[in-house]
Amino acid sequence: MSEWNDNPELNITPLVDIMLVLLAILMVTTPAMVYQEKITLPDGTKSSIVKKVPELEIRISKDRKVYIKKDEFNLNEFPDNFVMVKSKYNINSRVYIKADESLKYKDVMYVLKSVKEAGFTKVSLETNG
């Protein structure tokens, strides 16, 4: 007569292997699934083409002359003259100041301060770097 073992040992290793493979497949495929909700967007107003605001370039030469396009000013007279000609330019335009590197710091800051006092807020100093 054969003896039956009352406590059989179960081998669950193949079950665990299969479950790990299924888990790995699920983890790989889940991010690739894309769910799209069907929504209807409201109609907006027709917008006109945005005009690019022209930029203003101010150049300061090493002989302390300030140039705006074709206009030339002395550095000392620049603030008064700039206030008179600023109506030609859009107050929201970007202003780029290019100054010769041999100028003194206070001369460049004098022009920068004058431009800001005239009402321009988007003022930058331009370099070669």
C-alpha positions in Angstrom: 0.0 0.0 0.0 1.3 3.3 -0.9 1.4 6.1 1.6 -0.2 9.3 0.7 1.5 12.4 2.0 -1.0 14.4 3.9 0.9 17.7 3.4 1.8 17.9 -0.3 4.2 20.8 -1.2 3.0 23.0 -4.0 5.4 24.4 -6.5 4.3 28.0 -7.2 7.4 29.1 -9.0 5.9 28.8 -12.5 2.8 30.7 -11.3 5.0 33.6 -10.0 7.0 33.7 -13.2 3.9 34.0 -15.4 2.5 36.7 -13.2 5.7 38.7 -13.3 5.7 38.5 -17.2 2.1 39.6 -17.3 2.9 42.5 -14.9 5.9 43.6 -17.1 3.7 43.5 -20.2 1.0 45.6 -18.5 3.6 48.1 -17.3 5.1 48.5 -20.8 1.8 48.8 -22.7 -0.1 51.1 -20.3 1.8 54.3 -21.0 1.4 53.7 -24.8 -2.4 53.8 -24.5 -3.9 57.1 -25.4 -7.3 58.1 -24.2 -9.0 60.8 -26.2 -12.1 62.5 -25.0 -14.4 63.8 -27.7 -15.0 67.5 -26.9 -16.3 70.3 -28.9 -14.4 73.6 -28.5 -16.3 76.9 -28.6 -15.7 79.2 -31.5 -13.5 82.2 -30.6 -13.4 85.6 -32.1 -11.4 86.0 -35.3 -8.2 87.6 -34.3 -6.3 90.0 -36.6 -2.7 89.5 -37.5 -0.5 90.9 -34.8 1.8 93.6 -36.0 5.4 93.4 -35.0 6.3 96.4 -33.0 9.4 98.0 -34.7 12.6 98.1 -32.7 14.5 101.2 -32.0 18.3 101.2 -32.1 20.4 103.9 -30.4 24.1 103.9 -31.1 26.7 105.8 -29.1 30.1 106.3 -30.8 33.4 106.7 -29.1 33.4 110.5 -29.8 30.2 110.7 -27.6 27.8 111.2 -30.5 24.4 109.5 -30.2 22.7 108.2 -33.4 19.1 107.2 -33.8 18.6 106.0 -37.4 19.8 109.1 -39.4 19.5 111.6 -36.6 22.7 112.6 -34.7 22.9 114.2 -31.3 25.5 115.4 -28.9 25.6 113.3 -25.7 25.0 116.3 -23.5 22.0 117.5 -25.6 20.5 114.0 -26.1 17.8 114.0 -23.3 16.2 117.2 -24.5 16.3 116.2 -28.2 15.1 112.7 -27.5 12.0 114.0 -25.7 11.2 116.0 -28.8 11.7 113.2 -31.3 10.2 110.4 -29.2 6.7 111.0 -30.8 8.0 109.5 -34.0 8.5 106.1 -32.3 6.1 103.7 -30.6 6.4 103.9 -26.8 6.0 100.1 -26.6 8.9 99.3 -29.0 12.0 97.6 -27.8 15.0 99.9 -27.5 18.5 98.5 -28.0 21.4 100.7 -27.0 24.8 99.9 -28.6 27.7 101.8 -27.1 31.4 101.8 -28.0 33.5 99.9 -25.4 35.8 102.8 -24.9 33.0 105.0 -23.4 32.7 105.7 -19.7 30.1 103.8 -17.8 28.4 107.1 -16.7 27.9 108.1 -20.4 26.1 104.9 -21.3 24.0 105.1 -18.1 23.1 108.7 -19.0 21.6 107.6 -22.3 19.9 104.7 -20.7 18.4 106.9 -18.0 17.3 109.5 -20.6 15.5 106.8 -22.7 13.7 105.4 -19.6 12.6 108.9 -18.4 11.2 109.5 -21.9 8.7 106.6 -21.2 10.3 103.6 -22.9 10.2 100.6 -20.6 11.8 97.8 -22.8 15.3 99.1 -22.9 18.4 96.8 -23.3 22.1 97.2 -23.7 23.5 95.2 -26.6 26.9 93.5 -26.6 28.8 91.2 -28.9 28.6 88.3 -26.5 
